Amino acid sequence: MATIYDIAKKTGFSITTVSRALNNYPDVGAKTKKIILEAVEEMGYYPNSIARSLTTKKSWTLGVIFIEHLGVGIKHPFFSAVIQSIKQHVEKIGYDLIFLSENIGEEKKNYLDHALHRGVDGIIVVCTKYDDPEVVKLMDSKIPSVVIDLHSDKSSVVYSDHFLGSEMAVEHLYSLGHRKIAHISGHQSTYAGIERIKGFKHATGKFGLNIPSTFIVEGGYFSYEGGYNAMKQLIELGDRPTAVYAAGDMMAIGAINAINDHGLNCPQDFSIIGFDDIELSRYTNPKLTTIRQDTDLIGENAARVLLDQINGNKVFSAVTIPVELKVRESTRKM
């Protein structure tokens, strides 16, 4: 089994430098750290966790708190992709992830108590609701934390540019000749839902489009069923839209199926664009045009921001991740 001495010998760096790189100290350069981590992976080096904890005064565990209100839990395609990305990045420097619940055995505890009980070095909060009291409590605590997909001035945050993404969606539909554009919005207790409808209204206003109130239908917590039911309402209007921007891919897929079930066609009767670029969007019929969230980049930045806090490098960071338009088959020119 490889030791830290073997890593030092292979890379040519001192044992101290190797140790500091593995412990993510900020004074180790990115190039040096890359060389050391590549050697660690190649040689299969695994530091003894008990010895490391005694030396560094760290538990080498990060708590993941997943609070979502759709009811699908970790199976949610966007959030599961983000968590997988975080896992890949923190594992490289020796961190484990544990999921924190509100129960320890038969004892009921809140998330913060569970984090303290486990002695985690930091917390990753993945949440869909803007003002969840559990999230607020965590933000107010002294445990280093990063929150995914929310905005806050109390904690480090990483989120996609939802507002710009909505503008891009409307601009794409407008460029295809659509002037009657509807929006299936996300729940207005969620940060993504609020920002995406703001972006939609800003973009339609910029293009001078007259959007009646009936063209904005809430689809709930970004679910298939929410999109399906919202699209039914739009189909039943006397004056229908020609294009629909759904604030989430699952809602967009639900909308497409509602169109099909009414004997209509996407994109011939309605152009549909979603938001997220979940893997399924590439395999729908038609393939879904959408705004892509970069889950790899979200996870990478969340890991970096949290580790910076743990190592005393930075106290607060707010990182906005750019989005990208992915044009496929569900939108067409008028």
C-alpha positions in Angstrom: 0.0 0.0 0.0 1.3 3.4 -1.0 2.3 5.9 1.7 2.6 9.6 1.9 6.4 9.1 1.6 5.9 7.3 -1.7 3.8 10.1 -3.0 6.5 12.6 -2.1 9.2 10.5 -3.7 7.2 10.1 -7.0 6.3 13.8 -7.3 9.6 15.3 -6.0 7.8 17.4 -3.5 8.4 17.4 0.3 6.2 15.4 2.6 5.0 18.6 4.1 3.9 19.9 0.7 2.1 16.6 -0.1 0.4 16.7 3.2 -0.8 20.3 2.8 -2.0 19.6 -0.7 -4.0 16.6 0.5 -5.5 18.8 3.2 -6.4 21.5 0.7 -4.3 24.3 2.2 -4.6 27.5 0.1 -0.8 28.1 0.0 -0.3 25.1 -2.3 -0.4 26.1 -6.0 -3.0 24.6 -8.4 -0.3 23.0 -10.6 1.4 21.4 -7.6 -1.9 20.1 -6.2 -2.8 18.7 -9.6 0.5 16.7 -9.8 0.1 15.4 -6.3 -3.6 14.4 -6.7 -2.7 12.6 -10.0 0.0 10.6 -8.2 -2.4 9.8 -5.4 -4.9 8.4 -7.8 -2.3 6.5 -9.8 -0.7 4.9 -6.7 -3.9 4.2 -4.9 -2.9 6.2 -1.8 -5.5 6.3 1.0 -4.5 8.2 4.1 -5.6 6.6 7.4 -8.7 8.6 8.4 -8.2 8.2 12.2 -4.6 9.4 12.0 -5.6 12.3 9.8 -8.4 13.3 12.1 -6.1 13.4 15.1 -3.5 15.4 13.1 -5.8 17.9 11.3 -8.6 18.2 13.9 -11.1 17.4 11.1 -13.6 14.7 10.7 -13.1 14.5 6.9 -16.8 14.2 6.4 -19.2 16.7 4.8 -22.9 16.6 5.5 -25.5 16.7 2.7 -28.9 18.0 3.5 -31.4 17.5 0.7 -34.7 19.3 1.1 -37.0 19.2 -1.9 -40.7 19.6 -2.0 -41.6 17.5 -5.0 -41.4 14.3 -3.1 -38.9 12.4 -5.4 -35.9 13.0 -3.1 -32.4 12.1 -4.4 -34.0 10.7 -7.6 -34.6 14.3 -8.8 -32.4 14.4 -12.0 -31.0 17.9 -11.6 -30.1 17.7 -7.9 -28.7 14.1 -8.1 -26.4 15.2 -10.9 -25.1 18.2 -8.8 -24.5 15.9 -5.7 -22.6 13.4 -7.9 -20.4 16.2 -9.1 -19.7 17.4 -5.6 -18.9 13.9 -4.5 -16.4 13.4 -7.3 -14.5 16.7 -6.4 -14.3 16.2 -2.6 -13.4 12.5 -2.8 -10.1 13.5 -4.6 -8.9 15.2 -1.4 -10.2 12.5 1.0 -13.6 13.7 2.0 -16.6 11.5 2.5 -20.2 12.6 2.1 -22.9 11.6 4.5 -26.6 12.4 4.2 -28.1 14.1 7.2 -31.7 13.4 8.1 -34.0 14.6 10.9 -33.7 11.3 12.7 -30.9 9.5 14.5 -32.2 6.0 15.3 -35.5 6.7 16.9 -34.5 10.1 18.2 -35.9 13.1 16.4 -33.3 15.8 15.7 -33.3 18.8 13.3 -30.7 19.0 10.6 -28.4 21.3 12.5 -28.4 19.0 15.6 -27.6 16.0 13.4 -24.7 17.9 11.7 -23.3 18.7 15.2 -23.9 15.1 16.3 -21.9 13.8 13.3 -19.2 16.4 13.7 -19.1 17.2 10.0 -16.6 19.8 8.8 -19.1 21.5 6.6 -22.6 21.2 5.1 -23.9 21.2 1.6 -27.5 22.2 1.5 -29.6 21.3 -1.6 -32.9 23.0 -1.3 -35.9 23.9 -3.6 -37.7 26.3 -1.2 -36.7 29.9 -0.8 -37.4 30.4 2.9 -37.3 26.9 4.4 -36.8 27.4 8.2 -34.3 24.5 8.4 -32.1 26.2 5.8 -32.3 29.6 7.6 -31.2 27.9 10.8 -28.2 26.3 9.1 -27.2 29.6 7.5 -27.2 31.2 11.0 -25.0 28.5 12.5 -21.2 28.6 12.7 -20.7 25.4 10.6 -19.2 26.2 7.2 -21.9 25.7 4.6 -22.8 26.2 0.9 -26.3 26.3 -0.4 -27.2 25.1 -3.9 -29.8 26.9 -6.0 -30.8 29.6 -3.6 -29.6 33.2 -3.1 -28.7 34.5 0.4 -26.5 37.0 2.1 -26.1 34.7 5.1 -24.2 31.8 3.5 -22.1 30.9 0.5 -24.3 30.1 -2.4 -23.9 28.6 -5.9 -26.7 28.9 -8.4 -27.4 29.1 -12.1 -28.3 32.3 -13.9 -32.0 31.6 -13.9 -33.0 35.2 -15.0 -30.6 35.1 -18.0 -31.7 31.6 -18.9 -35.3 32.8 -19.1 -34.3 35.7 -21.3 -32.5 33.3 -23.6 -35.6 31.1 -23.8 -37.8 33.9 -24.8 -35.3 35.4 -27.2 -35.0 32.0 -29.0 -38.8 31.7 -29.4 -39.0 35.4 -30.5 -36.2 34.7 -33.1 -38.4 31.9 -34.6 -41.2 34.4 -35.1 -43.3 33.6 -32.1 -45.2 36.6 -30.6 -47.8 34.7 -28.4 -45.5 33.1 -25.8 -46.8 31.5 -22.7 -45.0 30.5 -19.5 -45.5 27.5 -17.2 -43.8 28.8 -14.1 -42.2 27.1 -11.1 -43.6 27.4 -7.6 -43.2 31.0 -6.4 -41.8 29.8 -3.0 -38.7 28.6 -4.9 -35.8 30.8 -5.9 -35.6 29.2 -9.4 -39.4 29.8 -9.9 -39.2 33.5 -8.9 -36.1 34.3 -11.0 -37.3 32.4 -14.1 -40.6 34.2 -14.2 -38.9 37.5 -13.6 -36.6 36.8 -16.6 -39.6 35.8 -18.7 -41.5 39.0 -17.9 -38.4 41.1 -18.5 -37.7 39.5 -21.9 -41.3 39.7 -23.2 -41.4 43.4 -22.0 -38.1 44.1 -23.8 -39.6 42.7 -27.1 -42.9 44.7 -26.5 -45.0 41.5 -26.3 -48.5 41.8 -24.9 -48.7 38.7 -22.6 -52.2 38.2 -21.1 -52.4 36.9 -17.6 -53.9 33.6 -18.9 -50.6 32.9 -20.6 -48.8 32.5 -17.3 -49.8 29.2 -15.5 -48.1 27.9 -12.4 -46.8 24.3 -12.7 -46.0 23.8 -9.1 -42.7 22.2 -7.9 -41.4 21.6 -11.5 -43.1 18.3 -11.9 -44.4 16.3 -14.9 -47.9 16.5 -13.6 -47.7 20.2 -13.0 -46.5 20.8 -16.6 -49.2 18.5 -18.0 -52.1 20.2 -16.1 -50.8 23.7 -16.9 -50.5 22.9 -20.6 -54.1 21.6 -20.6 -55.2 25.1 -19.4 -53.3 26.7 -22.2 -54.8 24.4 -24.8 -58.3 25.2 -23.6 -57.9 28.9 -24.1 -59.9 30.5 -26.9 -56.8 32.4 -28.0 -53.9 30.0 -27.7 -50.2 30.7 -27.5 -48.0 29.4 -30.3 -45.0 28.8 -28.0 -44.6 27.8 -24.3 -41.6 28.3 -22.1 -41.7 25.8 -19.2 -39.5 26.6 -16.2 -38.3 23.0 -15.9 -37.7 20.1 -18.2 -40.1 17.8 -16.4 -42.8 20.3 -16.8 -41.9 20.7 -20.5 -42.1 17.0 -21.0 -45.5 16.9 -19.3 -46.6 19.8 -21.6 -45.6 17.9 -24.7 -47.6 14.8 -23.6 -50.6 17.0 -22.9 -50.3 18.3 -26.4 -50.2 14.8 -27.8 -53.1 13.6 -25.7 -55.2 16.4 -27.2 -54.5 15.2 -30.7 -52.1 18.1 -31.3 -48.4 18.2 -32.2 -45.2 19.7 -30.9 -43.7 21.6 -32.5 -46.3 22.0 -35.3 -49.0 23.4 -33.0 -46.9 24.5 -30.1 -43.2 25.1 -29.7 -42.0 24.0 -26.3 -38.7 25.0 -24.5 -37.7 23.8 -21.1 -35.0 24.6 -18.5 -32.4 22.3 -16.9 -31.2 20.0 -19.7 -31.8 16.8 -17.7 -30.5 13.7 -19.5 -34.1 12.6 -20.4 -34.5 15.8 -22.5 -32.3 14.3 -25.2 -34.4 11.3 -25.6 -38.0 12.7 -25.7 -40.0 12.8 -28.9 -39.4 15.4 -30.1 -36.0 16.0 -28.4 -36.4 18.9 -26.1 -35.0 22.4 -26.7 -34.0 23.7 -23.3 -31.7 25.9 -21.2 -28.8 23.9 -19.9 -27.7 24.1 -16.3 -24.1 23.0 -15.9 -24.4 20.5 -13.1 -20.6 19.6 -13.2 -19.7 23.3 -12.8 -22.2 23.8 -10.0 -20.9 20.8 -8.1 -17.2 21.8 -8.7 -17.8 25.4 -7.4 -19.9 24.3 -4.5 -17.1 21.9 -3.4 -14.4 24.7 -3.8 -16.5 27.3 -1.9 -17.1 25.0 1.0 -13.5 23.8 1.3 -12.3 27.4 1.2 -14.5 28.1 4.2 -13.4 25.0 6.1 -9.7 25.9 5.5 -10.3 29.5 6.6 -9.5 30.9 3.1 -12.8 32.7 2.5 -15.9 33.4 4.7 -18.4 34.1 2.0 -18.8 33.5 -1.8 -21.7 33.8 -4.2 -21.1 32.1 -7.5 -23.5 32.4 -10.5 -23.0 29.6 -13.0 -23.7 30.5 -16.7 -26.4 28.7 -18.6 -26.6 27.7 -22.3 -29.3 27.3 -24.9 -29.6 23.8 -26.4 -31.6 23.9 -29.6 -33.2 20.5 -30.5 -36.5 19.5 -32.1 -39.4 20.9 -29.9 -39.2 24.4 -31.2 -39.7 25.6 -34.8 -40.1 28.7 -37.0 -43.6 30.1 -37.4 
